[in-house]
Structures are given as C-alpha cells and as structure tokens.
Amino acid sequence: MGALARALLLPLLAQWLLRAAPAPAPAPFTLPLRVASASSSGAAPTPGPGPPAEPRADGLALALEPAGGAANFLAMVDNLQGDSGRGYYLEMLIGTPPQKLQILVDTGSSNFAVAGAPHPFVDSYFDTERSSTYRPKGFDVTVKYTQGSWTGFVGEDVVTIPKGFNSSFLVNIATIFESENFFLPGIKWNGILGLAYATLAKPSSSLETFFDSLVAQAKIPNVFSMQMCGAGLPVAGSGTNGGSLVLGGIEPTLYKGDIWYTPIKEEWYYQIEILKLEIGGQSLNLDCREYNADKAIVDSGTTLLRLPQKVFDAVVEAVARASLLYIQPMMGAGLNYECYRFGISPSTNALVIGATVMEGFYVVFDRARKRVGFAASPCAEITGAPVSEISGPFSTEDIASNCVPALPLNEPILWIVSYTLMSVCGIILLILIILLLLPFRCRHLPPDPEVVNDESSLVRHRWK
C-alpha cells in the first residue's frame, strides 16, 4: 500500500459517544478503513454479479426504481423499529395463516430463528402447529453469541415481509425452544435475522441462509443496506427510533454525499480492515494489527463499539489525557451522578463496529462486489448538526502494508480436518480390533502336537 491508497475517515463526533454530553464536546474518533475509490451516487461503473436492475448506482439497484415484480424498495423505507440499546427489528409474517413477529436484524450471525414457545420476555411466538406450510427438517441447532445462546428445531416455512415484498418466500427457520440470556427484559422483538454469510450458519454452512434464499427467489441483487436512526435521539421511554433495511438495493434519499467502500477481507462476518484510530486528531500510535486482532467486523446486532483490550485501554487513556471527560467506574446504580452513555467497551476477540457507530451512517453491504460502503446519514443529526461525517482520501504511507493478522481456519476447513482425523482414528481402531481378535481365532484351530497348550509354558516359550 502506498500514497495512492485511499482510505475512509469516519470521525464519530461527541454526540455519538455521549448522547447528551455537556460542552466542551469530546474530540471525535477517527477510524480510517482501507477503501476503494469513492463513487458518487450517480456513477454507473461496470455492473457486478447479480440479476440486472435498472438504473444502477455503483452496480447496485436504485431503490427509487424498483427492479421488478417481487420487490418494492420504496416500501422498505422506515421499515425498522428500535434503537441501538434494544436492537433494530423488522416486521415479518411467518407461516400459513401468517403469524406476525418482530425480528432483530443482525449482520453478525447467519441463522434465522424465532421464539417457538412462550417466554417471559417475548409477547408472541411462532406456533408451528398452526401453520399448514411448516415442514420440520428433523434436527436441532444451537447458536451461541457473545451474550446469550439458544437451541431450536430446524424447519422451513413461507415468510412475507409486508414492507417491501408482495410475495412469500420459502426459507429455513429455527424455532427456539430453549435459550439463555438471549431474550432479555424490555426487548420488543421475538426472533433474529442473521444476515452474515453462510460460513457462519449453524449447524453447518450447507444450511441456506435467509438472505441467500431471498436473493435466489426474489431475484434481487446480492446487496442490502441499512440506516439506523438512533444517533442523537433519546433512548429512554417506550418510544423507538427506527430506521430502514433495504433488501436488494440502495435508497438515495437515505444518505448524503458519496458512498465510500472498503473491501470485505473474509466472507464470514463482514470483516473489514481498520488502519488506525485517532482521538482528537491524534493517532493512538498502535500497530494497526492491534485494531484487527483477531478480526474487525461490522455488526448491527452488537450495541457498542467494541475494542480489543489493548486498544480500549489506549482509548480511555487518551481521552483522560486530553481532559475531555472524567471517567470513573460505576460502583452502583443508586449513586447520585449525572451519567452519560459512552459507546465503547473492551473485547476479547474482535473490534466490532456496532449499532452505536452504524447509527451515524448509511451502511451498504455489497456482497456482490465483496465490499461494505459508508455514507453520511441525514437522520444522524442533533438540532440540524450531523453527529458523524466522512472525508478523504488521505495518505496511508505511515501505515503497515498488512493490518490483518493471519486468519484462523474457517469452518469448512475445520470440518475437513475433523473428518480426516476421525477417519485416521477409525482406521487405527479397526487395526487394533483385528489384532485383538487374531489370537482368539488361532485358539480355535485344530490342535498341533508341537504347540504347548499350557498358558505359563506358552509365555515362557515366547520369551525364549
């Protein structure tokens, strides 16, 4: 990478970190990403893979001009409810006759699952006995997240998304019958829609994901985009902030300026490459591999910006050194302090660009071209002032040529290695069984007068 490399600056202003921070405001975070050249919304380079859709912007279908019969992209505007703290969710109709559920949108997992039994924290669940189109697949699946887990029966049924599609689609769906710390108090959703790649799907990548099924059946481009409008808005009370999930295209009215793209480094999570992180215009001066240890992902199902422990410690130290905030641990909920929400937390296994960051942007998941795009979101404003901005390009001569550490073995390779080891163990076990059985077979042969039958004599004979 040299001076010609371009990168994306994502300054996250004080309002992003502190929902109601008093003056003076903290200096912004800057997260440069390794990116492709910027393209304006009106450009039309050579189209990427996927069904044709006219007109096109950056190879994607424009939501203002629906691609055809199955999808109505304009109806997808404002189809999300929720906020970063409790998740953004989409209304779906499942089964025949349809049962209405609210489904959490999660770009950090790949399974589609709904509550399949009553639970204290959900107001409704999918009853498979009431659906004439439900078909069980005969096996269970367990999915574990950073927080929480669930186990469910895997089946298939028809699903309709009222705001956006005028037909139903047959998809794989897990009905959750057991969970731990997954459904939480105060949530408004009763299922989860994993929009990451099939590599992460459980029990294996052979289980087709919801979005892969949608692309094939609705014949939409292999892309979706999200606008989450919680930035700058209060999260207290019963109201929700909402947003938009455009499945199959981009919506020009949901962003301002250009969309800046950064490559997807690996197709499992939406893994990208962070070059550096700045506080108040000053770099943390960490090796860029620290930001990507062991991965950096874009995940709408995570609330905060999660940083590897070494990066998190450096950020807290830099903020305190700049006298922007006074940070002290919260020892109890009954303390008489005026508290503000600081949108970062430490992580043991990844840098996660979560919902509190995504709320500042219109985020495009362009799977067809293997890239993630960021553009300024007009709903991320406080009294008319934007809480985030994008600028560039800038020189990256001071950045290492490779900021992504060697990737761990992905799931398909792990399965191959596992089956190989099992086969080797099976062969060894078979040989041992044969060797154990051979002496017993010999004892049943006709007696030989030259053979000593006394056991003790036989042992002595062998040692001679």
Secondary structure by P-SEA (a helix, b strand, c coil): ccccbbbbbbccccccccccccccccbbbbbbcccccccccccccccccccccccccccccccccccccccccccccccbbbccccbbbbbbbccccbbbbbbbbbccccccccccccccccccccccccccccccccbbbbbbcccccbbbbbbbbbbbccccccbbbbbbbbbbccccccccccccccbbbbcccccccccccccccaaaaaaaacccccbbbbbbccccccccccccbbbbbbcccccccccccbbbbbbccccccbbbbbccccccccccccccccccccccccccccccccccaaaaaaaaaaaaaacccccccccccccccccccccbbbbcccccccccccccccccccccccccccccccccccccccccccccccccccccccccccccccaaaaaaaaaaaaaaaaaaaaaaaaaaaaaaaaaaccccccccccaaaaaaaaac
